[in-house]
């Protein structure tokens, strides 16, 4: 049995149609209603932060309170410049977006609060677009746009590729071939991988939590650059590309002007660790020796390029979040390919539902890394087994998802000295790892008043224990996160290095302490293996799960999840 080309086309077409329809619903919504519902924010442009590369905007509290830190928005300026919302009448969101003079996908990165206004920094603007913003211009922050062009590029690629002409798109899915060997991390690791690439077109490296995937890729890129090979590194997010580029191994590449990045933003160009990075314009103009590009921009480049070995090596990062067609399209740009990710971490976000029995194998079309790991022939398969992030206690639990292959290489100073902090002593394990606290929770997605108070107190106490502690508070639903953001950022005295975010946005995150809140309504979704594994493997030191007693009935549905809970401490 092989992947069916027409079914594959239909699947991506259905997803594109679904996301297009949902976006059109938003465009038809009255702008005033979006403002009232907290979907649309109004602020005024104040200037450009030359040091950090951020747009500076001002929120007048009489009109609009600012959003939370680290939220993502579509930032734009419209020809409509009135902030008198009550006079907008039937103005729709589409009316605002039809005549846009400047826009970009932004993130709120810093705040200065005053009595009557707030100053907020927005990252993500391109250097060449800064001049489009005029002092005191009305700036709108709205939900980020869906990846319609990315899906369209994948769809066109599938339609243009004859059936059974592409090895990846026509996988034989009869027999599972996945049997990765532990990758020995020593001084010969780069040489060994380079040797493997002589004899294999594709190498797949599974990188469980904290095993140094990004560090290894930086080593490889450095070695390729020294021998004048051309490299394309593509990942789902800009953050993953920047994390790779910031590694010490690439300093020489920057100094020699060899490293380019697509859609280079002002804050990235001001990043001292990326000094020397160059803005990518086109393959024909620049012939970059190393190009960093998101899946979306890569899909644009590959769609326009003729089939050719534009690069000697393609490195696909965050591959667990790549569609099968994303991997096939990336390989159009080069011959040799290193695919690195983790089939036990976050899968691609896909909205169109298909039947659980999945007779058309849609799951493999969506989860590209799993598909090629299981079924692509003639590949070299490895797994990284040394976790530099997780303590031994954490590895004992996380090994539930990795057949016991992980080993802890953590350098954390244990035991933790919680003796002066009774709340921490009673909540976490002195030697790190995961604890479980079951509490009474109401139906729905919001914690009880008592539970919310406990989370705020716990964050405050962790900051008293160590003011420099990095803390992540995670949940599955956006509604839950918005509530917790409001509670924590308004009631905690020190919120520096405190992240409150949904699980789907934090793959790759490393923190000191993690609080994973699972409201009653979210239990079945939060216990999905890949998502649960990501949420519970972020912390260098300790993780706390807070949920209701109902979780006991759900954790037995999956043997890996059930085994994980046998390794946690009830508190």
N, C-alpha and C positions, 0 to 999 in steps of 0.2 A: 504493500500500500504506500502511495506517495502523497505528498501535499498537493491538493487540487488547486490549480492556478485560478480557475474561474471562481471557486469558493473563496479563495484568498482575496481576489479583487472585490467580490461582493462584501466581504467582511470589512475591509478598509473603507469602501464606499458607504456602507451603513454607518460606520463610526463618524465619517466626515459629515454625512447627512444629519446625524443626531446632533453633533456639536454645532453645526451651522444653524439648525433649527433652534437650539437652546440660546445661541448668541443672538439670533434675530428676535427671540422673545424679550431678551434683555434690552435690545435696541428700541423695541416698541414701548418699553416701560416709560412712564412719565418721569422726567428728571427730578421733579419735586418729590415724588414718592420714593425714589432711590435715596435722595438726601435724607428724608425722614426715617427711612429704613436702615440708615447707616451704611449704604452701599456707595455713596458719593460724598466726597469731602471737598471743601472749598478753602483755598488758601491764596496768598499773594506772594509772587516772586520777589525776593529781596536781593539776590546776587549769587555769585559763584564763589565757592570756597576753593581758592587756588591751591591751597596746601593739600587738601584731601580729595579734590575733584568732585565735590557734591554741589547740587543745587540747594540754595537756602530759601526756604519758604516760611511765611508767617501765618499762623492761624489766629484769627480774632475770635476770642472765646464768646463774644456776643453773637457771632454768626455760626461758628463751628468749632467744636473741640477736636484736637488732633487724634489720629488713630494711634495704635500701639507701635512700639519699637519692633523692627524686623518684620513688619508686614509688607507684602508685595502688592503693588498697584500699577494700573495703567495711568501714567501721568501725562496730561495733555493740556494744551492751551487752545481754546476755541475762539472763534470770532465773537461768540456771545460772551460778553464781559460783565454781565449784571449779577451781583450776589444777592439781590433781593428775591429770594426764593418764592415768596408769596406772590410775586408778580410774574412768575414763569408760566402760569396758566397750563395749557396743554403741551408745552414744550417736552419733546421726548429725548431720550438718551441719544437716539439716532440723529436728532437735530444738532445736538452738541458735537457729535463725532463727525458729522458731514463736513464741517468747515473747520478742521483742525489745522493750526499753524505750526505746531510742534508736539511731538509725543515720544515717549519711551517707556519701557517697563522698569519701574523703580522699586526701591526698597527703602523703608524709613530706617535711618542708621544712627541718628543722634537727636537729642531733644534738649532744649533749654526752656524751662517753664517759668513764666512770670504770672502775675496776678490776673492780668487781662488778656494775655496772649502767650503763644508758644512759638518758639523758633525750631524748625525741624530741618534736618539734612536729608536729602534724597540722593541715593547713589544710582548709577545706571545710565546717566546721560552721556552721549558721545561728545567728544571735544568739539567737533565741528558744528554741533547743534546748539551750543551754549549761547551763541550770539542771537538765536531766534527768540530768546526770552527777554522781555522788556521789564524794567523796574515797575513793581506793583501790578503787573499783569495778573489777572485771575487765573489760577491754576487749579485744575480738577484732578482728583485722585479717584479712580474707579476700579472695579474688578479687572484683573488681568485678562487680556484677550485669549481665546482658545487657540491651539496650534493648528489652525485650519490650513495654512500654506504647507506646513510640514506633512500633514496627512495627504494633501493634494499631490505633493511631490512623490510620496510613496505610492499613491494610487496610479499616477502616470507611469512610474517606473514599472509597476506590475503589469500594466496594460501594454507597455512597449516591449516587455520581455516575452518572447515566444515560450509557450508551454514546454517544459522538460529541457529547456536550453540552459538553465542556471542550476548548478548543483545545490545551492542553498535553498532556492525556492521550490525545488522538486525533490526534497528529501525523501528517502526511503525510510518510512517509520515502522518497519516491521520488527526490527530487533534493536534493543537498547545497547549502545556501545560505551556508555559512560563508566569509566573505571580509572579515575585520576590517581596518579602516583604522587606521594609527598615530594614537594620541591625543596631540595636541600639549599638552605640559605647560607652560602659561604662565599669566599673570595672568588670562586669560579662560576658563580651563578649566572653572571652576564654572558660569559664565554660559552657556557653550556647552552643557554637559550639561543645565542647566535648560531651555534652549531646545529641545534635542532631545526632552526629556520632554513638551513641549507637543504635539509632533507624533507621538510614539511612546509606546505603552504600556510597552514593554520596551526597556531598553538592556543589552547584554551587553558587559562589559569583561574581556578576557583580561589577566591580570597575571602575566607570567613572574617568575622569582625576583628579589627585591630591587628591584622597579620602583615601589615606593611605593603599593601598593594601599590599605593601611590609612590612610596619610597622606591620600590623595585622598578616601577615604570620610569621614574626620573633617572635611575641608574642606567637603564637600557637606552633611554633617549640620549643621555650624555655620551654613551659609547657609540651610538649610531652617528651622532653629530661629529665626533672626533674622526670618524672614517668617511665623512662626507656623504653619508646616506641621507635621503630625503624622507621625512616622517610626517604623517598626518595623525594627530591625536584628536579623537572625537569623543564627546561625553554628552549626557543629557543636559547637564547644567553648567553654567559659567563657573559656579563655585568649585566644581570638581576640576575644571581646567586650571583655575587660579591656584588651587591647592597643589597641583602637580608643578606648575611653573614656579612656585615659591621655594621649591626644594633646592638645597645648596648645590646639587649636582649640575644644575642648569645655569649657574652663574656665568661660566665661560661662554656658553651659547649666547646669552644675552649680551655680554661684552663684545662678542664678535658680530652682533647684529644678525644672527641666524634664525631667531625665533619670532614668528609672526602670530597674531591672534585676530580672528574675525570678530567683527562687531566690538572693537576695542572701546571700552568706556573711559570716561575722564578719570574716575576713581582708580581704575586699573592702571592707567598711564601714570598716575601719581604714586602708585604703590612702590615703595623703595626696593622691595624684594623683586620687583619686575623691571627694574631700571634697564633700559635698552630694548624693551619689547617694541615690536613694530606693528603698525596697523595693516591688516591684510586687505588688498583691493581685488586682485584677480590672479589666477594661476598663470595666465599668459604674460601679464605685466611683470610679475615679481618672481615667479618660480621659487617660492619659499623653501628653505631647507627643512624647517620644522614649522608646521601650522597647527595651531590650537583652534578647534571649532566645535560648536554645539552640534547635536544631531540635526537640528533644523537648518543651520547654515550649511553644514556638510551636504544635506539633501539638496539644497539649492545648487551648490557647486557641482555635485555629481550629476544632477539632472541636466546641467548645461554642458558638461564635459563629454567629449568623445571617449569611448572605451580605450584606455591607455594606462601605462604604468606611470602615472603622474608622481607617485611616491613609491619609494622602495619598500616602506613598511607602513601599514595601517595599524594603529593601536585603538581599539574600541574600549573605552573606559565605561564604568557604570553599566556594564552590558546586561545586567539583570533587568534593566529598564528599557532595553532596546527591543523593538518589534523584529520579527524575522526579516521583514523587508528592509528595515534600517541596516541590519548587518550585511545583507546582500548588496544594497546600494553603496555602502561604504567601500566594499571590496571592489567595486567598479573602478576606484581611483588608484588601486595598487595591487600587487601580486601577493606579497607576504602579509600575513595578518596575525596580530596578537590580540586575543579577546580576553578581557579580564573582568571578572565580576563574581557574583555568588548566586547560584540558583536557589539559595535559601534566604535571600534578602528581597527587597521590594521589587515587585513585578511592574510592568508598564501600567499606567493608569488607562483604563479602557472602560467606556461607559456602556457600550452596546452589549446587552446580555445575550447569552446563548444557552441552550439546554445543557443541564448538568452531564447528561450522557455523552455529549459532544461527539456525535458520530462523524462530524465534518472536520474534526481536529483543529477547531478554531483556537484552542488554548495554545497549541504549538505555534500558530501563526502570530499570536499576540506575544508570547513569551519566547523571544528569539534565542536567548542564551540557553534556556532549557532545551529547545528544539535541536540546536546544533551540538550541545553537549551530549545529548542522548543519541543522536542519529547521524551526525556528519562523519563520513568515513575519512580515514587517512589523516587524522589530526593527532597531535601530541597533547596529552591531557595531564595537567598537574593540579595539585591543591597545596596552598600554603598552610602549614600546620602550627607555626609558632605565633601565638597571640601576645603582642607586646602591650596590649591595652588591658586585657582581662586578668584579674587575680585568679588564683587556683580555684577558689570557691565559685567564681563566675564561670570559669572554664568547665567545671564539673557539671554545671547546669546547661550551659550552651552546647556542650558536647552531645546533648540529646538530639541535636539537629545535624551532627557531623559524625555519627557512628564512632564517637570516642577518639577522633583523630587529633583534636587540638591539644596543644601543650601551652601552659602559661609561661611566658617570659617576662612577666610584669616586674617592674622595679619599684613598685609601690612600697613605702615604708609601713610595714604591718608589725604588730596590731595597731589599729588606730586608737588614739588616746581620747576616748569618749568619757572617761571617768568623771570629768567636771561638767558633763552635759547629760543629765539623766534622760532627756527626751531622745537624744541620739543613741545613747546606750541601750535604751529599750526598743529602739526602732531599727537600727542597723546592726550588722555583724562586725565585730572588731577586726576580723580578718577579711573583710570585703565580701562581695557576693550579693545575692538577692534575698530580700525579705518580703513577706506577704502580710498585709494588714486587712482584715475583713471587717467592714463596718456596716451599719444600717444606712441604706441609701434609698432615696425616693425613686419612683419610676422616672424614666426620662434620661436626659443627658447632663443634668446640672447636679453638682454635689449638694448635700445638705449643708445647712449653716454650720453645723458642728464639724463636718468633714472639711469644709472650706477653711474654717478657722485653724484646724490642725495643719493643713498644707501651708498656710501663711506662717504659722508658728515654726514649722519645720524649716522653711526657707530662712527665716530670721535666725534660727539657732545654728544652722549650718554656716551662715555668714559670721556668727559670733565665734564659732569653732575655728574658722579660717576665712578671713575677709576676702581672700583671693580665690576662694572655692568657685569652680565653674559648676553651675547647677542647671539641669534641664528638667522641665516639667512637661510631660507629654500626655496626649490623649488622642483618641481616634477622630472625634468629630470637631468641626470648626466651632459649633455652638459651645461646646465644652471649653475649648481653648479661649474663645472670646471672654467667657465668664471668668476663667482662671487668670487671664491676662489682667482684666480689670481689678480683680481681687488682689493679686500679687503686686502689681505695679503701683497700686494706690495705697497698700497697707504695709508693704515690706520696707524697712528702713534702708536697705542696701540691695539694689537690684542690678548692680554691675556684674556682668557675666552670668546673668540669669536669663535663660531662654525658655519661653513658654510657646510650644509649637505642636502642630499635628505630626503624627508619625510619618506621614507621606512626604514631609519636607526635610527630614533630618538624616537620611542615609548618608553615611560618611562622618557623621558628628562624633566627636570624642568629648566627654565631659568628666567631671570628678564624681558628681552625685546625680542620680536620675530618680525622679518621682514619676511613676507611670500610673495615671488615674484612669480607671476603667468603670464608667457608670453602668448601671444595670442594663440599660438599653443597648450599650455598645459591646457587651461581653462576647457575643458570637463573632462579631467583626474583628474585635481586637485580638481574638485568639486564632485568627487565620495565621498559619505557621510562619510565613515569610514576614508578615507585619509584626507579629509578636517577637520574633527573633531579633529584628532590627531594634525594637523598642527596649528590649531587655539586655542589649549588648553594647550600650553606649558608654557606660561608666567605667572609669579606671578603678574606682573604689567600691561604691555601694549603689544598689538599685532597690527601690521600694515600690511594690505593687499595692495600690489601694483600690479595693473593689468590694462588692457585696458578697454575701455567703453563697449566692446563686452560682458563683463561678465554679464551685465544687461539682456541679452537675454538668457543666460544659467542658471542663478540662479533660474529661475521659473520652471525648469524641475522637481525639487524635492521640495515638500512642506517644508521639514525640512530645507533645504538650503535656500529657499526663506524666511522662518521665521527668520533664523539666520541673514540674511542681513537687516531685519527690525530693528535689535537690534544694528547695528554698526553705527558709526559716519562717515559721509562723510567729507573728509578734502581736 
